[in-house]
């Protein structure tokens, strides 16, 4: 038969139960180290942030025999007041990298805490550009999506779908698109 590859994980936690370090080791079928990946996590500076597991930074270093190690860092920020307090505001991949490596995503919510849309800003090969996700609006109780909108360059935002009716369980039974088709 073929030799089995093995993966082991070693984890360290803080007093709040948050994983502060995770070391994964992949061994080839002969027991030799094929890859070691170390993830180091930092959490917010307040007890509230730590209790809720609010990740502020994560660094992942990957090592392979005979190759230089690679490190990637991501940072996170959270809304600090109002109805949105504690919800994820931004996540930045390669926050320690240069402009061509960085990608920042900003999250937006309604007053019920439903994520309505995101924007992502990063390098497209020539310049920094911004991309918009579909934006959803919810009913007055904040339970169900009612309308969805898409941002179009040069045209602005356009409605792309609306829920016309739902069954007793809340599942859409009829949806209209931007052309009025059902």
Secondary structure, 3 states (H helix, E strand, C coil): CCCCCEEEEEEEECCCCCEEEEEEEEECCCCCEEEEEEEEEEECCCHHHHHCCCEEEEEEEEECCCCCCEEEEEEEEECCCHHHCCCEEEEEECCCCCCCCCEEEEEEECCCCCEEEEEEEEECCCCEEEEECCEEEECCCCCCEEEEEEEECCCEEEEEEEEEEECCCCCEEEEEECCCCC
